[in-house]
Amino acid sequence: MDVQTVWQCSRNGVAVSHDGGETWEQQDVPPDSIGLGCRFISFLDGQVGWVAASGALVATADGGLTWTEVEIPEGIEIRAISLRTPSDGYILDNTLTLHVTGDGGESWTSLPIEIEIPEALAQMDYEVASDVVRFFDDDHGVIVLGLVGGGESRLLSIRTDDGGRTWEQEDVPAVIGALTLTHDARFLTVTPLFGETDAVVLEYQ
């Protein structure tokens, strides 16, 4: 495994480091699809990965030398992405629908997700403020959601063992924040959105 190659995605575009973050090289990602609007990134290794803006997704298989636009379901707003293999990938949209591809984006299966909204948020105009998706095989996966509304917030973990058709949920004991989930979903890092506390690392048991 190449632990020295690191990718990042921001308003400044896409960049890669080949020395563990000491130096960075800006990537020439097609401006008509991503440009400076990069918000989401998912790489399998130093060569194969996806980057996305809210309404566009591009892929590389050669470490960023070339990029190919991936056709996504029409009209969706991307909230999170995850690439499990070069062919198998996942998009979570703003309606909490999971879109699954097994052929590199040639076709998609859309699976609406139903969750039980916590009572403190159920009567409010809540929204999803942060989210992250990981799948381990065709059937098993996890999504972590940060919900906010009316001064209330809640982190939820939802898990599936049937490819996203049904889900089980549980509370995550942390303040809502930006989410980073390891590929095996064993460790979740929560960085508070407003800096009132330090980042928290949780281990799933």
DAQUI-V940539 format. One record per helix or strand of 3 or more residues. SS is the DSSP state (~ for helix, > for strand). FROM is the first residue (numbers start at 1). TO is the last residue. If there is no record, write none. Layout:
SS_FROM_TO + SS_FROM_TO
This chain:
>_6_10 + >_13_17 + >_40_43 + >_49_53 + >_56_60 + >_68_70 + >_78_83 + >_89_93 + >_97_101 + >_109_112 + ~_119_122 + >_127_135 + >_141_149 + >_152_160 + >_168_171 + >_177_181 + >_187_192 + >_200_203
